[in-house]
Amino acid sequence: MQNSCTQKAMYEPVAIHDKKDAPALAALEAQCFSSGWSVKQYEAVLTDSNYLIFALCDEKNIRAYVVAYHVQDELEILNIGTAPEYRRMGCAARLIRHLQENVCPRYAIRRIILDVRPSNKPALALYTRFNFVEAGRRRRYYAPDGEDALFLEWLRPQ
Ligand SMILES: CC(C)(COP(=O)(O)OP(=O)(O)OC[C@H]1O[C@@H](n2cnc3c(N)ncnc32)[C@H](O)[C@@H]1OP(=O)(O)O)[C@@H](O)C(=O)NCCC(=O)NCCS
């Protein structure tokens, strides 16, 4: 079965909203996170219009993705990941820029928020580069190790 990516260039973010893409998303997520969302979880969020999912693809498959949840004027980045062999090529940067420059104006979003492990240096460097700042810390947020979460926010310039 064709996935949603096959007609697009690698650096053009594609909106994903078809349940047929759930297996590819879950497979990539398993490469990026030790306890990521399952195919069933992706099937559920792909039918909920509050979730926005964007991907970058090569000619065959999803290579980077971002999952965000939006309510009113706020967008929360829930998951973002790039396939290991495609890292440090600007994929995550392209997706964050797409959220800030295109998605936020389209949905009248004023603030993007997210949680990140303080030990996740690549992710912290990514968010810092895109002007996210620390807005709080959630103690012992992550299971199973109990690492704190840094709560970051980006405010859309007025
Ligand atoms: C974090 C992650 C999404 C970055 O994806 P990526 O596509 O490799 O990132 P990019 O190539 O777009 O990098 C953009 C910027 O992020 C920063 N960055 C990304 N990876 C980095 C690394 N390993 N070390 C230091 N800085 C890094 C840099 O500032 C980089 O800009 P530069 O290459 O011009 O220096 C990727 O490492 C990943 O999938 N990690 C596992 C999942 C994860 O931890 N997600 C975040 C959860 S909060």
The ligand as a MOL file (V3000), in Angstrom:
LIG
                    3D

  0  0  0     0  0            999 V3000
M  V30 BEGIN CTAB
M  V30 COUNTS 48 50 0 0 0
M  V30 BEGIN ATOM
M  V30 1 C 16.6300 15.3890 18.5470 0
M  V30 2 C 16.4540 14.9320 17.0800 0
M  V30 3 C 14.9540 14.9400 16.7700 0
M  V30 4 C 17.1910 15.9140 16.1610 0
M  V30 5 O 16.8690 15.5630 14.8290 0
M  V30 6 P 17.8230 15.9360 13.5700 0
M  V30 7 O 17.0010 15.7680 12.3520 0
M  V30 8 O 19.0550 15.1410 13.6550 0
M  V30 9 O 18.1470 17.4560 13.8660 0
M  V30 10 P 18.6910 18.5340 12.8080 0
M  V30 11 O 19.6700 17.8940 11.8910 0
M  V30 12 O 17.5400 19.2130 12.1790 0
M  V30 13 O 19.4610 19.5260 13.7660 0
M  V30 14 C 18.9790 20.8520 14.0190 0
M  V30 15 C 19.8080 21.4230 15.1480 0
M  V30 16 O 19.5810 20.6780 16.3430 0
M  V30 17 C 20.8030 20.6000 17.0910 0
M  V30 18 N 21.2440 19.1910 17.1410 0
M  V30 19 C 20.6400 18.1390 16.5420 0
M  V30 20 N 21.3030 16.9890 16.8590 0
M  V30 21 C 22.3330 17.3500 17.6500 0
M  V30 22 C 23.3700 16.6230 18.2860 0
M  V30 23 N 23.4810 15.2650 18.1670 0
M  V30 24 N 24.2630 17.2890 19.0510 0
M  V30 25 C 24.1680 18.6260 19.2060 0
M  V30 26 N 23.2100 19.3930 18.5990 0
M  V30 27 C 22.3020 18.7500 17.8430 0
M  V30 28 C 21.7940 21.4640 16.3440 0
M  V30 29 O 21.6480 22.7920 16.8010 0
M  V30 30 C 21.2950 21.3350 14.9250 0
M  V30 31 O 21.7060 22.3700 14.1000 0
M  V30 32 P 23.1200 22.2160 13.3050 0
M  V30 33 O 23.1380 20.8580 12.6780 0
M  V30 34 O 23.0690 23.3310 12.3210 0
M  V30 35 O 24.1830 22.3500 14.3540 0
M  V30 36 C 17.0400 13.5180 16.8340 0
M  V30 37 O 18.3270 13.4510 17.4280 0
M  V30 38 C 16.2110 12.3720 17.3860 0
M  V30 39 O 15.3360 11.8460 16.6880 0
M  V30 40 N 16.4560 11.9630 18.6370 0
M  V30 41 C 15.6920 10.8760 19.2680 0
M  V30 42 C 14.2880 11.3130 19.6160 0
M  V30 43 C 14.2920 12.5000 20.5680 0
M  V30 44 O 15.0560 12.5630 21.5210 0
M  V30 45 N 13.3730 13.4590 20.3090 0
M  V30 46 C 13.2180 14.6530 21.1280 0
M  V30 47 C 12.3800 14.3650 22.3110 0
M  V30 48 S 12.1120 15.8300 23.3090 0
M  V30 END ATOM
M  V30 BEGIN BOND
M  V30 1 1 1 2
M  V30 2 1 2 3
M  V30 3 1 2 4
M  V30 4 1 2 36
M  V30 5 1 4 5
M  V30 6 1 5 6
M  V30 7 2 6 7
M  V30 8 1 6 8
M  V30 9 1 6 9
M  V30 10 1 9 10
M  V30 11 2 10 11
M  V30 12 1 10 12
M  V30 13 1 10 13
M  V30 14 1 13 14
M  V30 15 1 14 15
M  V30 16 1 15 16
M  V30 17 1 15 30
M  V30 18 1 16 17
M  V30 19 1 17 18
M  V30 20 1 17 28
M  V30 21 1 18 19
M  V30 22 1 18 27
M  V30 23 2 19 20
M  V30 24 1 20 21
M  V30 25 1 21 22
M  V30 26 2 21 27
M  V30 27 1 22 23
M  V30 28 2 22 24
M  V30 29 1 24 25
M  V30 30 2 25 26
M  V30 31 1 26 27
M  V30 32 1 28 29
M  V30 33 1 28 30
M  V30 34 1 30 31
M  V30 35 1 31 32
M  V30 36 2 32 33
M  V30 37 1 32 34
M  V30 38 1 32 35
M  V30 39 1 36 37
M  V30 40 1 36 38
M  V30 41 2 38 39
M  V30 42 1 38 40
M  V30 43 1 40 41
M  V30 44 1 41 42
M  V30 45 1 42 43
M  V30 46 2 43 44
M  V30 47 1 43 45
M  V30 48 1 45 46
M  V30 49 1 46 47
M  V30 50 1 47 48
M  V30 END BOND
M  V30 END CTAB
M  END
